[in-house]
Amino acid sequence: MLGMIVISQIDDELNTEMLFEESVSIVVGANNRWANRRKVALADLIDEPWIFGDPGNATQSAVSAAFRASGLSMPKIGAVTQSMNLRMAMLASGNYISAIPHSLLRYCADRWALKIVPVNIGVKYPVGILTLKNRTLSRATELFIENARAIAMCLMTRAR
């Protein structure tokens, strides 16, 4: 399975292979007042309407931790949705801020007219492959994993 993993929750029954670390970017629509600023601090964004997924999810927790580390409280929640398409459309409207995986932005930032706000919140998630130990993988699964490795290698090469 390809996905985000939390190292502390990995079971002894699983093989793990880390492919890359996924950074999270703070994003706004191209018409948002923060879109073209060269210097932005977290404190500047605290009263803006943020879009988050489920309450307490990993990204919301990480963003909250970044605000707390800067001596700030949780930013204002403007909307909650699990739908990435809805989040992108709301961001494109120009009124919201959200934290989005950087690899997703590689493929949709132009399409949705999104801009990365120059704030580093220091959030990185490990992305890897988890398989059950002592289990034979199907040929389709092996091919999927080979392709996932190749894509991860390509992503890491582009990031340099």
Secondary structure, 3 states (H helix, E strand, C coil): CEEECCHHHCCCCEEEEEEEEEEEEEEEECCCCCCCCCCCCHHHHCCCCEEECCCCCHHHHHHHHHHHHCCCCCCCEEEECCCHHHHHHHHHCCCCEEEEEHHHHHHHCCCCCEEECCCCCCCEEEEEEEEECCCCCCHHHHHHHHHHHHHHHHHHHHHC
